[in-house]
Amino acid sequence: MSLKERYGPWALLVGGSEGIGEHIARKLAKDGINIILVARKPEALAATAQILRDESGVEVRTIQLDISRDDMLERIQEVTDGLEVGLLLHNVGGAKGFGPFVDCKLDHVMAAVRNNPIALTKLAHHFGGAMAKRGRGGILMIGSIAGNAGGYYLASYSAAKAWNQILMEALWAEMQPRGVDVLAIPIGAANTPARIRSGTIDDDQMNVVSPEEVAQQALDQLPHGPVYVLPEHRDFFDSLNTPQRRESAEAQRDLLLKMLPSAQAKV
Ligand SMILES: NC(=O)c1ccc[n+]([C@@H]2O[C@H](COP(=O)([O-])OP(=O)(O)OC[C@H]3O[C@@H](n4cnc5c(N)ncnc54)[C@H](OP(=O)(O)O)[C@@H]3O)[C@@H](O)[C@H]2O)c1
């Protein structure tokens, strides 16, 4: 079956304007799937929409929206109601910098929660419900290996990504018999525009992959959920998924301190 037969005619890509989301959009569009892109920055949204139209001639709609808003689902439904959305992608990180949990502004701590558990739960419930009724579709979540152990200076982000991953695992088991593929891809480091802008890419400390590679593997593995870890990131994933939770938390702390020398000064 082609991607279009399996996941068409429309795909909703939340976090689809750049990086991994953009590359997934381009691959889906080349297969003839119409695309709805959601992101905050209008310029990147418009530019990616134009690339999709030029490359593939598919229909593209854009929604400029911060998904941390309480009315995010209603705003998305204003565009998607009446369209058959066969694929949902969640590709939003949403961490607002690094820092000790209790010293961060509550609003910053909550951003990761709103952008991940709350948004993904609402989206998966709404769009997944329609897919289950139709007996086909897919839900894909780009996660983080940080969601597999408490993230030092990234507490709410790592906890939020843990929720996302566990939700995907549960939905995979429930939705597979109903014809819906569900996959989480927890990644270690990818040189996406956002990550490059954050200044935290360190090739010596981590196996950095390209957004295009993540996109290709995500679509290849979508029928084989619930969780897929890129070969480049398996050692890191395995090192955190141990019953020795103190070691996992310490490993995350040590990595963060190496990655962010300024964090060391604050300890
Ligand atoms: N890059 C890495 O090294 C890395 C490592 C581990 C996990 N991940 C995961 O990989 C995914 C992609 O990350 P990324 O590095 O590309 O960064 P990102 O900042 O999450 O950006 C990805 C996309 O999401 C959009 N976006 C971000 N916040 C949004 C919001 N509040 N509302 C609506 N759209 C929003 C961005 O566009 P706008 O900014 O215009 O909104 C962009 O299109 C995330 O799930 C992240 O957790 C990335």
The ligand as an ORCA input file, in Angstrom:
! r2SCAN-3c Opt
* xyz 0 1
  N      16.449     18.598     17.666
  C      16.858     17.737     18.591
  O      18.039     17.531     18.833
  C      15.814     16.951     19.363
  C      16.239     16.082     20.378
  C      15.299     15.327     21.051
  C      13.967     15.425     20.688
  N      13.574     16.281     19.706
  C      12.160     16.353     19.361
  O      12.040     16.516     17.960
  C      10.895     17.320     17.656
  C      11.294     18.501     16.779
  O      12.181     19.341     17.495
  P      12.918     20.581     16.828
  O      14.333     20.514     17.228
  O      12.640     20.650     15.373
  O      12.300     21.871     17.572
  P      10.871     22.536     17.780
  O      11.133     23.847     18.423
  O       9.996     21.610     18.508
  O      10.288     22.847     16.315
  C       9.640     21.889     15.536
  C       8.413     22.466     14.854
  O       7.411     22.754     15.831
  C       6.938     24.088     15.707
  N       6.572     24.540     17.068
  C       7.379     24.662     18.147
  N       6.677     25.096     19.209
  C       5.385     25.221     18.801
  C       4.186     25.641     19.434
  N       4.160     26.004     20.727
  N       3.037     25.656     18.712
  C       3.045     25.290     17.402
  N       4.153     24.891     16.749
  C       5.312     24.863     17.438
  C       8.118     24.826     15.082
  O       7.735     26.015     14.389
  P       7.554     27.422     15.174
  O       8.778     27.607     16.018
  O       7.402     28.419     14.094
  O       6.300     27.290     15.981
  C       8.627     23.774     14.103
  O       7.832     23.741     12.947
  C      10.308     17.727     18.998
  O       9.288     16.818     19.358
  C      11.468     17.569     19.973
  O      11.044     17.320     21.301
  C      14.464     17.061     19.046
*
